[in-house]
Amino acid sequence: MAENIEEIRNYILKNFPDWVKSQQETVFAWGIEDLKLWLEDTAEEKFELSVASEKGYIAHYELKKFIIENFDRHADRAQLAHATRLEIPKILYAIGVLHLNTNSGFLFDKFVNGLCQVITLGWKDHAELLARLGLQELMKYDIQRGKYHGGALGHGTTSQGFPYMIMDVMKDWLKADKTSTMTAWRDDLYESYAGGYGGWAELVAHWREPNPVKFYDILHRAADYHVAQSHDMEYVGHKNDPDYDEIHYEIESDKYWLYPVILFTFLRLREWEGLQNPATLQHDLFQKGIFRHLPAVPDWPQDAFYDEVDAKFRAMFPDTTPSVADLPRLRQEQGS
């Protein structure tokens, strides 16, 4: 779809307003209302198995709404914080009910994008929890019903390279030496990922580069790649055609085309490590995107409704739903 930032901007201005408007009724009628029924104990039986999906869809809607409402103006960080908060429970809830339903996990790439959102906003404890849980779930391996099941991340099934790239960095950041990001599904991706990914592999190898000018050269190349990869998945031929193929791009989710959380993740990690970041981010992806620099850390958004949802879920599955209280145990298990 996009060859440059202007094309991305035009796409978002054209498509996001109508999408947000069309989905608003669905989000409130089927998402929030369903959660209310669940809180009242009047929802369908075992609705708790889909609570993570409901909150995930609401988070998707809220982020796209944030992007179009904050286009070309000072971004409302409180609104972004609210959308990001809704991303956090997805893996927590998936792990919570995994003993009831081995298919309760969700897509690896969506988890990693959510993790990058949390890191971008600077919520360090939540970021560490999600990262450690991601490493934990990648290492789970089982076969049931003739299919691979690997905990809440489905054993890392993905057609994209960035989820593994980010988890390599998480392992490095956390010094989680007792974990591994190698899975059966990674083999087909590794060669192309290790070969460059337009600056992304450089970021993995050199994200602790002490010279901010040298680091920015790498980040700039990675930003070029981000723009070039901001496409929806494309289809070649027809499904009954032997030449039929699906062409995957790294940034298929359009809500991240002007909000490059993967790149902001590296800037935040450097900040946490006490490394100097580039003084300015001159690439058009930042200058014409949602943020021209790493955003300041927002307060945790208060929301009584979602507090109640979280409290009920944890009360139902107290022994299986992770929280930041599990960080000491995870650190010990993973090495740090």
C-alpha positions in Angstrom: 0.0 0.0 0.0 2.5 2.6 1.1 5.7 3.8 -0.4 6.2 6.8 1.8 4.8 8.6 4.8 2.4 10.8 2.8 0.7 7.7 1.4 0.4 6.2 4.9 -1.1 9.5 6.2 -3.6 9.7 3.3 -4.6 6.1 3.9 -5.3 6.7 7.6 -7.2 9.9 7.0 -9.3 8.2 4.4 -10.0 4.9 6.3 -9.8 5.3 10.0 -12.7 7.7 10.7 -15.2 5.5 8.9 -13.9 2.4 10.5 -14.0 3.9 14.0 -17.5 5.1 13.4 -18.7 1.8 12.1 -17.2 -0.2 15.0 -18.3 2.1 17.8 -21.7 0.4 18.1 -20.2 -3.1 18.0 -17.6 -2.3 20.7 -20.2 -1.0 23.1 -23.0 -3.4 22.2 -21.0 -6.6 22.0 -17.8 -5.8 23.9 -18.5 -3.7 26.9 -22.1 -4.9 27.3 -21.0 -8.5 27.3 -18.4 -7.7 30.0 -21.2 -6.1 32.0 -23.4 -9.1 31.7 -20.4 -11.3 32.8 -19.9 -9.1 35.9 -23.6 -9.5 36.7 -23.4 -13.3 36.3 -26.0 -13.2 33.5 -23.6 -13.9 30.6 -23.5 -17.1 28.7 -21.8 -20.1 30.4 -18.0 -20.0 30.5 -17.9 -16.4 29.1 -14.7 -16.0 31.1 -12.9 -18.0 28.4 -13.4 -15.1 26.0 -12.8 -12.1 28.3 -9.3 -11.7 26.9 -10.7 -11.5 23.4 -13.3 -9.0 24.4 -10.8 -6.7 26.0 -8.4 -7.2 23.1 -10.9 -6.0 20.6 -11.8 -3.0 22.7 -8.1 -2.2 22.9 -7.8 -2.4 19.1 -10.7 0.0 18.7 -9.4 2.4 21.3 -5.9 2.6 19.7 -7.3 3.3 16.2 -9.6 5.9 17.7 -6.6 7.5 19.5 -4.7 7.7 16.3 -7.3 9.4 14.2 -8.3 11.8 17.1 -4.7 12.8 17.7 -3.7 13.2 14.1 -1.5 16.3 13.6 -2.0 17.6 17.2 -0.5 17.2 20.6 -1.2 13.6 21.5 -3.5 12.8 24.4 -1.3 10.5 26.4 -4.1 9.7 28.9 -6.2 8.4 26.0 -3.3 6.3 24.7 -2.6 5.0 28.3 -6.2 3.8 28.5 -5.9 1.9 25.2 -2.6 0.4 26.2 -3.9 -0.7 29.6 -6.4 -2.9 27.8 -3.6 -4.7 26.0 -2.0 -5.9 29.1 -4.4 -8.6 30.4 -4.6 -10.6 27.2 -1.8 -13.0 28.0 -2.5 -12.9 31.7 -6.1 -14.0 31.1 -5.0 -16.5 28.4 -2.6 -18.2 30.9 -5.3 -18.0 33.6 -7.8 -20.2 31.7 -5.3 -22.4 29.8 -6.0 -25.3 32.0 -9.6 -25.1 30.9 -9.1 -24.5 27.2 -5.7 -25.2 25.5 -6.9 -23.0 22.6 -7.3 -19.9 24.8 -4.0 -18.4 23.6 -3.6 -15.7 21.0 -1.4 -14.7 18.1 2.3 -14.3 18.8 2.6 -11.1 16.7 -0.3 -9.4 18.5 1.2 -10.2 21.9 4.5 -8.7 20.9 2.9 -5.5 19.5 1.1 -5.1 22.8 4.3 -5.6 24.7 5.9 -2.9 22.6 3.1 -0.6 23.4 3.6 -1.1 27.1 7.4 -0.6 26.8 6.9 2.6 24.7 4.8 4.1 27.4 7.5 3.3 30.0 5.5 1.0 32.3 8.5 -1.0 33.3 7.1 -3.5 35.8 4.3 -4.4 33.4 6.7 -4.6 30.5 9.0 -7.0 32.4 6.1 -9.2 33.4 4.8 -9.5 29.9 8.3 -10.1 28.5 9.0 -12.8 31.0 5.7 -14.4 30.4 6.3 -14.3 26.7 9.6 -16.1 27.2 7.9 -18.6 29.5 5.2 -19.4 27.1 7.5 -19.7 24.1 9.3 -22.5 25.9 6.1 -24.6 26.5 5.7 -27.4 24.1 3.0 -30.0 23.8 1.1 -31.8 21.1 -2.7 -32.2 21.5 -5.3 -33.1 18.9 -2.7 -33.5 16.3 -1.6 -29.9 16.5 1.2 -27.9 18.2 0.2 -26.2 21.3 2.7 -24.1 23.2 1.0 -22.4 26.0 -0.7 -19.0 25.6 1.4 -18.1 22.5 0.7 -21.2 20.5 4.4 -22.1 20.4 5.3 -19.0 18.5 3.5 -19.6 15.3 4.0 -16.6 13.0 4.8 -15.7 9.4 6.6 -12.5 10.5 10.0 -12.0 11.9 9.6 -9.1 14.3 8.0 -11.1 17.2 11.2 -13.2 17.4 13.4 -10.2 17.0 11.7 -8.4 19.9 11.8 -11.5 22.1 15.5 -11.9 21.4 15.9 -8.4 22.7 13.8 -9.1 25.7 15.9 -12.1 26.6 19.0 -9.8 26.3 17.5 -6.9 28.2 16.4 -9.1 31.1 19.5 -11.3 31.0 17.1 -14.2 31.0 19.9 -16.7 30.4 17.8 -19.8 31.2 15.2 -19.1 28.5 15.2 -19.7 24.7 13.5 -18.1 21.8 14.2 -20.9 19.4 11.0 -22.9 18.5 10.1 -25.3 15.8 8.2 -22.5 14.0 11.2 -20.2 14.0 13.4 -22.2 11.7 11.9 -20.9 8.4 12.1 -17.3 9.5 15.6 -17.3 11.0 17.7 -17.1 7.9 15.9 -14.0 6.5 15.7 -12.4 10.0 19.4 -12.9 10.6 20.1 -11.5 7.2 19.0 -8.0 8.0 15.3 -7.1 7.8 16.3 -3.6 6.7 18.1 -2.5 9.8 16.0 -4.5 12.4 18.7 -7.1 12.9 21.2 -4.3 13.3 19.0 -2.9 16.1 19.0 -6.3 17.8 22.7 -6.6 17.6 23.6 -3.0 18.5 20.7 -1.5 20.5 23.2 -0.8 23.3 25.4 1.2 20.9 26.8 4.0 23.3 27.2 6.6 20.5 23.8 8.1 19.9 24.8 9.3 16.4 25.9 5.8 15.3 22.7 4.4 16.9 20.5 6.8 15.0 22.0 5.7 11.7 20.8 2.2 12.5 17.4 3.5 13.7 17.0 5.6 10.5 17.5 2.5 8.3 15.1 0.6 10.5 12.5 3.4 10.1 12.9 3.3 6.3 12.2 -0.5 6.5 9.2 0.2 8.7 7.7 2.5 6.1 8.4 0.1 3.3 6.8 -2.8 5.2 3.6 -0.8 6.2 1.3 -2.9 4.0 -1.7 -5.2 4.4 -1.1 -8.8 3.6 -1.4 -9.4 -0.2 -2.7 -12.4 -2.1 -1.3 -13.7 -5.3 -3.6 -15.8 -7.5 -6.6 -17.7 -6.3 -6.9 -20.3 -3.6 -7.4 -23.2 -6.1 -4.4 -21.9 -8.2 -1.2 -23.8 -7.6 0.6 -20.5 -7.6 -1.6 -19.0 -4.9 0.4 -17.3 -2.2 0.1 -15.0 0.7 2.6 -12.2 0.9 3.3 -11.2 4.5 4.6 -7.8 5.5 6.1 -7.0 8.9 3.7 -4.1 9.7 0.4 -5.5 8.6 -1.6 -3.9 11.4 -2.3 -0.3 10.2 -2.7 1.1 13.7 1.1 0.9 14.0 2.0 2.5 10.6 2.3 6.0 12.1 2.8 4.8 15.7 6.0 2.7 15.4 6.0 1.0 18.7 8.8 -1.4 17.7 11.2 1.4 17.1 10.1 3.3 20.2 10.7 0.1 22.2 14.5 0.4 21.5 14.5 4.0 22.5 12.8 3.2 25.8 15.1 0.3 26.6 18.1 2.5 26.0 16.6 5.1 28.4 16.1 2.3 31.0 19.7 1.2 30.5 21.0 4.8 31.0 22.1 5.2 27.4 21.9 8.5 25.5 19.3 8.6 22.8 19.5 10.7 19.7 18.7 14.3 20.4 16.1 14.5 17.6 14.4 12.0 15.4 14.4 13.6 11.9 13.0 10.7 9.9 9.5 11.4 8.4 8.1 8.5 10.3 8.6 10.4 13.5 8.2 14.0 12.2 4.9 13.2 10.5 3.8 10.4 12.7 1.9 10.5 16.0 5.0 11.2 18.2 8.1 13.2 17.2 10.0 11.7 20.1 9.7 9.1 22.8 6.5 10.0 24.7 6.7 11.0 28.4 5.5 8.2 30.7 1.8 8.7 31.4 0.1 7.8 34.7 -1.7 4.5 35.0 -5.3 5.2 33.9 -7.9 4.8 36.5 -11.0 2.9 35.4 -13.4 1.3 37.9 -15.1 -0.8 35.3 -12.0 -2.6 34.1 -10.7 -2.8 37.6 -13.9 -4.8 38.4 -13.4 -7.0 35.4 -9.8 -7.8 36.4 -10.7 -8.4 40.0 -13.5 -10.9 39.1 -11.2 -12.8 36.7 -8.5 -13.1 39.2 -11.0 -14.2 41.9 -12.1 -17.0 39.6 -8.6 -18.1 38.7 -6.4 -16.9 41.5 -3.8 -19.6 41.2 -3.2 -19.5 37.5 -3.5 -15.8 36.5 -0.1 -14.1 36.7 0.6 -10.7 38.1 3.6 -8.4 38.9 3.8 -10.3 42.2 5.2 -13.2 40.2 8.2 -11.2 39.0 10.6 -12.5 41.7 9.7 -16.1 40.9 10.1 -15.5 37.1 13.4 -13.8 37.7 14.7 -16.7 39.7 13.4 -19.3 37.1 14.8 -17.5 34.1 18.1 -16.2 35.4 18.8 -12.5 35.7 
